[in-house]
């Protein structure tokens, strides 16, 4: 996983599988609680698999960032990952 900050936006580039074994790494990377109004983009272009634990991490991060006045955006999901994401109801805040 690679992380960078551009114009105050935290960009995480994730590769491989996001599951119960790798999820903690993503959850830690998504913790930008020290930033005011945190804005995070997760580039999923190199993610080959996403399970329910990964979905839960993304939902938790979305809620946390939104409550802090920020946002979470997902970018470039591959078709297999996109199908999983479409199964999750839209998040209403």
N, C-alpha and C positions, 0 to 999 in steps of 0.2 A: 504494500500500500504506500502510495506517495501522497504527501500533503504539502500544500502551498497556500499562500494568501496573496490575492490580487485585488487591489482596490477595496480592501477590507472584507472580501468574500473568501471564506475558507473553502478550498477545493480539495476534495479527497478523490484520488484515483485508485479504485479497488480492482483487484484481479483475482481470478480463480473462483473458488466456492465461498459462499457466505452461508454458514451453517452453525450448528451448536459448537463445533470445535474452533471455528475462526471468528465467531461473532463477538467475543470479548474484545478482540483487537479493533474491530469496527466501532463498537460501543465506546471504547476509550478515545478513539480518534474523533468521534462525534461530540465529545464533551468539550465544548468551547464556552463553558459557562463564565469564563473570565472575560469574555468579549461583550461589550454593550451591544444590544440588538444584533445578536449573532446571525450571520447569513452563511449558509453552508450549501455547497453543490457537491453531490456524490456522483462521480463519473462511473457508471456501471458498464461501460463499453467493453471491458475485459472480464466481466463476471460471467462465469459459465453455469452457475447454479445458485439458486436462492431458495432456502427453505423457510418454514414458519418462524424459526428463531431469528432469522435475518429480517423477516417482515416485522416481527415484534420490536426489534432494535430500531428499525426505521420509523415505526409508529411512535415509539417512545421518544426518539430524537425529535420528530416533528412536533409532538406536543410540548416538549421541553423548550425547544427553540421558539415556538410560537408564543408560549407563555412569557418568554423573556423579550418579546417584541421583535423577534427575528423570523427567519424562515428556513426551510429545507427544500431543496430541489433535487430531483433525480434526473440524470442526463444519460443519454445513449444506451438504454438497456437493450441487450440483444433480444431476439424474438422469444427465446425460451424464458428468459427472466421477465420480459414484458408480459407474457401470458400469465405468470404467477402474480405480477403486480395488478393486472386487470381483475383478478379474483378478489382483491381486497376492496371493500366499499370505499368510496371517496371519503376523505377525512374532512369532517366539518368542524370548524373551530369557532 
